[in-house]
Amino acid sequence: MRSDIEIARAASLKPMVEIAAGLGIPDDAIIPFGRSKAKLSGDYIASLQDRPRGKLVLVTAISPTPAGEGKTTTTVGLGDGLARIGKKVAICLREPSLGPCFGMKGGAAGGGMAQVVPMEDINLHFTGDFHAITAAHNLLAALVDNHVHWGNEQQLDTRRIALRRVMDMNDRSLRNLVTGLGGPAHGTPREAGFDITVASEVMAILCLARDLGDLEDRLGRIVIGERADRTRVTAADIGAAGAMTVLLKDAFQPNLVQTLEHTPTFVHGGPFANIAHGCNTLIATDTALRLADYVVTEAGFGADLGAEKFFDIKCRKGGLEPSAAVLVATIRALKMNGGIAKDQLGTENVAAVEAGCANLGRHIENLAKFGVPVVVAINHFTADSEAEVAAIQAYCEARGVKAVLARHWAEGGQGTQALAEAVSALVEAGASHFAPLYGDDLALVDKIETIARTIYRAGSVTFDRAARNQLEAWQAAGYGHLPVCMAKTQYSFSADPALIGAPEGHELPVREVRLSAGAGFVVAVCGSIMTMPGLPRHPAALDIHLNKAGEVEGLF
């Protein structure tokens, strides 16, 4: 069996001008990055704004397990399947972070015969977007410390500087540290630390900004800390936004690549799916919608996190109206949600699948609350039995939802034609009546409770006293209109990762809240969330090397 990288390396790629031409993009709108990737010029993107948008399809998933769901692979496979049935389609994905690539998860460009290429470039440095975001964020951090060093005109309280530095790598040793040691010439000592780049607010801002002007305005609204009287100091207050925008100018332009079957794919941006909204850039999605009849995109983690944030944050801010959702499930993951250990997943167990379908059903119900019709995609594994597939299909049919077996990993777009037909039928039926879960005018505390009770089925929501006081202060300061971004474990509807399936009546503890004023949302941290991951005992980096031909080995 060939590995993902072997399949990708054997692919025959078309020149980017041909891929662009498939969407009607002229040659002079393409900025080549080598032979197999490109960016779209800002001027060309601006010229598209009067065009009507195509139909938007979200790919989301059941609650993730170590068995895997294959959301990105399904997104790619569905895009190829729609192209095979004659649709003018574009795919929109996030860029992978180097942290997971060299950590435990591996790459994020699909897999098997449903991949985006050049896979090695996409999973490594790509077009340098993440490096630009890292540089812009750390420029702001340097300017903050420099401002304090040269007199602190804004009277920043060094105990209340909120901004940390970032790097696109997993490194637990950098989570907490002290900067400015060595005497007055080297700065003011204070507690600090690093987050991973995908957790940076700069990343979230780049992914929600509409144009360069909006980008600079949002960067200027980043709250870098507080004065002794608790008034906020922003990036604009110390004059940082202009230089940050300059560093991000090229990174803001969407990247265009292709699938193994030459379907145009925009891979752009990559915010953390916990501390941020976990979707690709709004500008890439909007551009794709102006160019294609169908756009297939994905959101991070399961539907309780990824889809909820996609609908309540990205769609709200971008004026997007999704036409359908695809809910990805695997028999292996449903068995785990049904209580089966990972080493027993290869054995047929219809009862475990049926028990795990409670998780699937909860996500189906939740998606319906947004008025978006759903198709379930059963991502096929070779060990799946006909009886197990039939059990899922019967469960979904009883709930008025179609479940389609998808074989894209082994067969590419040919293996998703039935799924593509089902999605197309939903879209063309015009059955979507999309609306966010809550209105802008609802109080921040009430927005959190609405998500907790409606999506997570929590019985109660508890707030740390400082968190509740902070929410009330932000409400009074004019931030109450912002949506909320829930940060909790992805493995459960609750804040307890061990509570699998479809729990209800549990307590959701909100221990901390954070204001992302530039991105335009308030983060509610439930439980323990790491913004700088660590490496596992055996990181993927230990298996990655160059062979004698100078080719990358071990990247997956």
N, C-alpha and C positions, 0 to 999 in steps of 0.2 A: 504494500500500500504506500503510495507516494505521500510525502508530507506536504503541508500547506506551502512551504517555501519552494519545494520542488515543483509543485503544480504552477505556482506563480512564475517561477523562473522559466518554465517551458512555454509560457503564454506568448502568443503573437500579438503585440500591441499595435494599434493603429496610431498614426501621427495625431497629435492633439488638434491640429486644424480640422481633421476629419471628424473627430469626436465633437468638437465645437460646432461644426457645420450641421451636424445632426439636430442641433437645437436652434439652428439659424443664426449662430454667432459668427460675425465676420472675422476674417483673419486679423485685422488691425485692432480688434478688441481683446486679442489673446496676448498675454505676456508669458513667453515660454520660460520654463524652468527645466532645461534639458529637453530630451525628446519625448518624455512620457508624463509630464505634468506641466500645469500652467496656472496662471491667475487671470482673472477677468479685470479689465481696467475699470476704474471708478467712473470715468466719464461715460463708458458704455452702460454700466449699471444704472446710472442716473437717467439715461435716455429711455429706459424701459418702464419708467414709473406710470406712464399712462396706459400701459397694456393691462388687460384683464388677467386675473390670476386663474391658474388651473386648479385641479382638485388635489387636496392634501390628504394623504393617508399616513396615519401614525402606526408604527409597529412598537408594541409594548409586550409585556410578558407577565407570567405568574411570578410569585415570590421566588427569587433566585435561591438555588441550592448548589452544593459542590458538584452535583451531577450535571449542571449546565443546562441552559435553555436555548442558546444560539440565536439571540435577538438580532445581532448584526448580520449574521449569516442569512437569517430569514429576510431581513431588509434587502440585502443584495439579491438574494434569490427571487424575491417578489418583484423587484425592479426588472430583473432579466425576464421573468415570466410575463409581466405586463408588456414588455417590448416584443416578446414572441407572439402575443396575441394582437399586435398591431397598434399598441398605444405609444404615443409620443411621451416618453417618461424620463425623469431625472431622479436620481437618488441623492439624499442629503445625510451625511454622517458627521460625527465628531472626529477630531484628530486624536490619535492615541497619545498617551503620556509615556515618556520614557520610564517613569517609575514602575508602573505595572509591567511594562515590556521586560525589564530586567529583574522584576520582583517575582510575582507568582502567577498573575493572570496571563501574561504573554501579550501578544499583539491584539489589535482590534480592527482588522481589515477584512473580516469574514473568515471563511475557511472552506476547505475542500474545493468544489467546483463553483462555489458562490463567494468569490473574493473580489476585492478592489485591488488594482495593481497600478504602479509598482509597489508590491507589498513591503519590500525591504525599506524603500524610501519613506513610505507613509508611516511605518512603525518606528523609524529612527528620526532623522532630522527634518525630513520632508522639505518644506519651503522656508523653514526657519521661523514660523509664526510663534511657536512656544518660546524660542529664544528671545524674540522681540518682546513678548509679554513679560518674561522674566526680567529683561533689562529695564523695561519701563517701570515695573513695580519696584525694582531695587534702586532705580534712580530716585523715585519718590522717597524710599527709605533713607537713602543717603542725604537727600535734601532736607528731610526732617531733622536728622542728627546735625547737619551743618547749620540749620537754622538755630537750633538750640546752642550750638557752639559759639556762634557769632552774635550773641546777645539776646536771642529768644524774644524777638519783637512781639510775637503773638502770645507770649506768656504761657506756652505749653507747659503743663504739669508733667514732668518726666515720669512720674508714677502712673500717669494715665495716657501714655502714648499707646494707641491700639494697633498701629501698623507693625507687622512683622516682615521679615524678608522671605523670599521664596527661591526655590530651585526645583527643577523638574527631575527629581530623583527621590527615591525612598531612603531616608536617613534618620533613624530615630534619635541619634546622638545630637541632632541639631534642633530638636523640638523646643528645648529650653536652655538658654545660655545667658551670659552677661556680656554686654558689649561696652566699649569705651574704656577698658582698663589701660593702665600705663601712664596715667598722669594727665594733666590739663591739656597737653598738646594733642592728645589722642581721643578727646571727646569726653562726654559725661557718662560715667558708669550707670547702666540701668539693665533691668531684666528684659530679655528679648527672646527671639527664637525664629525658626524657619517653618514655613508651611510648604507644601508641594505646590508647584505653579498652577495646577488645575484648580486649587482652592483659593487662588488670588481673586480679589474683587475686580482687579483689572481684567482678568479672563472673563468674568461674568459680564462686565461692562462691554467688552469687545463683542460678546455674543448677543447683546441686546440693543446695541446702538444702531441707529438707522443710517447715519452718514457721518462724515468726519467731524462736522460741526457738533452733532449730537454726542459723538464720542468724546470730544474735548470737554463739553459741558458736563458730561457724566463723570469723567475723570476728575474734574474740578470739585465735584460734590463728595468725593471720597472723604470720610471722616478719619483724620489721622490721629486724633486724640482730643483731650479736653484741657481747659484751663482749670485753675484751682476753684473757680466758681461754677464749674461743670458746664460752661458753655463750650460748644464744639468748635474745633479748628479743622479746616478742610484743606485739601490739596491746593485749591485755588487761593486760599489765604496766604500760602507761602510761595505762590507763583509757579507751581510745578506742572500744571496741566498742559501747557503748550509744548514743552519739551517731551513730555510723555507721548503726546499725540504724534509728534514727529517720529519717534521710535516705532510707533504702531501703524504708521501710514501705509506701508506695504502689506503688513500682516492683516490689515483690515480688508484687503481685497480677497474675495473667495478663491479657493483652489479648485481646479477642475482636473479630474483623472477619469479612469474608466474601469468597468468590471472586466472579468475574463471574457465576457460576451459583448464588450464594447458599449455597454450602457453608460451614458454620461453620469458622473458622480461628483458632487460637490462635497469635499471633505474639509471642514473649516470650523475651528474653535473646539474647545473641549472642557467645559466647566465641570467640576466635581458634581456628581449626582446626589450628594448628601448636603454639603454646605452651600451648594448653589443649585441651579435648576437642571443641569444634566442634559442639555440639548445643544445641537450645533448652532451656528450663528443665525440670527434673524435675517441678516442681509443675504446670506447664502440661500436660505429657504425662500425668501421673497423673490430673489433673482430667479431661482429655479421655477417658481410658480409663474413668473412672467414669460418663461421660455417653453415650458412643457405643459402638456394636458394633464399629466399625472405626476405628482411628486411623492415619493416614499421616503419617510424619515423615521428616526427612532428616538426614544428617550431613555435615560439611564435607569437601571434596576427594574423592579417590578412596577406594575401599574399604579400601586398605592403611592409610590414616590414619583417615578418618572412621568407617568401619564398625567397625574394630578398637577405636577409642576408645569408640564408642557401646556396643559389647558389653562391653568389659573395664572401662570406667569407669562410664558412666551406668547401664547395665543392672545391673551388680554393685552399685552404691550404691543404686539405686532398687528393686531386686528385680523388675526388668522381665523379661519373657520374650517376645521377639519371635516372631511366628508365621510370618513370611515376609520375604524381602528382594527388592527390585527393583533390578537392576543396570542402570543407564542407559548406553547407548553410542550414539554417532553414527557413521555411515559416515565422515564427515569426520575425526573424531578417530582412528578406527581406521586410516585411510589415513596420518595423520601418525605414528602408532605403527608403521606399516609402512614409514616412511622417505620419505614424499612431502611435498614442500614445500607451504606453505600456499597459494601462488598456483596450484597445480595440482590443488586438491581438487575443482574443478568437473567434471573429466574422469573418465569411468568408468574404474575401474582395479580389477578384481576381485582381481588378484594382490596388490595393496597391501592391500586389505581383509583378505584371507586371512592375509597376513603380520602385520598389526596385530592379528588375533584372538588372537595369543599373549598379548597384554596382557589381553584379555577373559577368556581361559581361566584365566590366573593368578588373577584376581579371583574367578572362579567357584570354583576350587579352595579359595581362602582362606576364602570364606564358608561352604563346606561344613565347614571345620574347627570352626566354631562350632555345627554341627548345625542351621543354619537353611536351609530350602529356598529356591531362587532362581528368579525369572523375569527374563529379560533384556528390557528395553524398548528398542527401536530408535527413538530420537527422530528423527522424519522431517524431512529437509530436501528442498526441491523438486528439487535436483540429484541426489538419490539415484536409482540405477537399480534395476530389478527384479532384475537379476543380482547386484548388490552386496547387496541385502537377502537374496536367496536364499542367498548365500554365508555370511552370518552365521547364518541360521536352520539351515543344514546343519551348520555348525560346532557350534552349540549342541545340536542334536538328537543329534549323535554323542556328546555328553557328558551326555545325559540331562536337558537343560535346555531349556525352551521359550523361544523368542525371538519377541516380538510387536511388530509395527510399530505405533507410536503417533503419531497426527496431532493431538495436543492443541493445539499452537501455532496451527494453522490452524482446527481444528474444536472446540476445547474438550473437554468431557466426552464428546461424541459420538465424538470421535476416539480415545478411550481405553477404550471399552466392552469391546473384545476383551481388552485388558490387564487391566481390572477383573475380567472373568470368569476369566481365568487366575489372577490373584492370589487371588480368592475361592475357587477350586477348591483351591489349595494350602493356604490357611488352613483351610478346612472339612475337608480331609483329615487335619488334625492331624499333619502330617509333621515338625513342628519338634521337635527335641530339644536345645534351646539349652543351652550351657554356655560359660562364659568360657574363654579360651585357657590360662590358668594359675591356680593356686590362690593364696590370700592368703599361705600359709605359705612360698612360694618366695622365696628371697633376691632383693633388688632387682637385683643384677647378673644373676642367672639369669633374671629376668623380662625384662630388656632383651634378653638373648641369645635367649630363647625367641621373642620377637617378631621379632627380626632374622633368625633362621634359618628360622622357620616361615612368616612372612608375607612378609618381604622376600627370602628365599632367599639371604641373605648367607653367604659362605664363612667369614668371620671377623668378629669384633667387637673393635675396639681401643678402649681407654679411656685418655684422658689420665690421667696419674698422679694429679693433683689430683682429678679426677672419681671415679676408683676409690676413693681414700682417703675422699672425702666420702661416697660410697655406703656404705662400710663403717662410717663413723662414724654415719650415720643408721640403719643396720641395728642397730648396738649401742645406739642411743638410743631404740629402740622404734618406728621408722617403717618397719620392714621389711614390715609387713603391707599397706602402701599399694600400689595399682596404679601402673604407670608410664605416662607420657604422652610419646610419642615426638614430637620436634620435628625434622622434616627436610623436604627439598624435597618438594612434592606432585607434581612432574612425573615422578618415577621411583621404582621400587622401591628404588633405591640412594640414596646421598647425593649423587649426581652428576646434576643435572637433564638433562644431555645424554645420559644412558644410558637411552634409551627402550625400549619393548617389554616384554620379560619377562626381564631380566638375572638371572643367578644366579652364585654363587661370588664375588661382589664383597666388598670390605671395607667394613664400616660403622664409621666413626670417631665415637666419643662424646667430644666435646671439652669438654663442660660439663654439669653437672647442677644442678637447682634444686629446692628444696623448697617445694611449695605446701601447707603444713600445714593451712591453713584449708579449701581446696578438697578436700584429701585425696588428693593424688597427687604423685609425683616426676617432674619433667620431665627427659628426657634429650635434650640438644641435639646433633644430628648434623649437622656441617657449619655453614654460616653461615645463621642465622635472624634476620631483622629483626623487632623488636617495635615499631618505629616506622617505617612505610613512608614512602617519599618520593613526590612527585608525578612523573608522566611528563613528557616534553617538552611534550606538548599535553594537559594535564589536562582531564577532562570539564567541570570548572567553567567553562572558557572558553566553553563552548557553552550554558550554562544561564542563562536570563534570564526576565524577565516580559514578555509581549506587551502590546499596547495595552489588551487586555481585563483585564489583571491576572492572567493565567493563566501558569503555569510552562511554559516551553518548554525543550527540550533534555535533560530528565531521562529516562533510559531504564533 
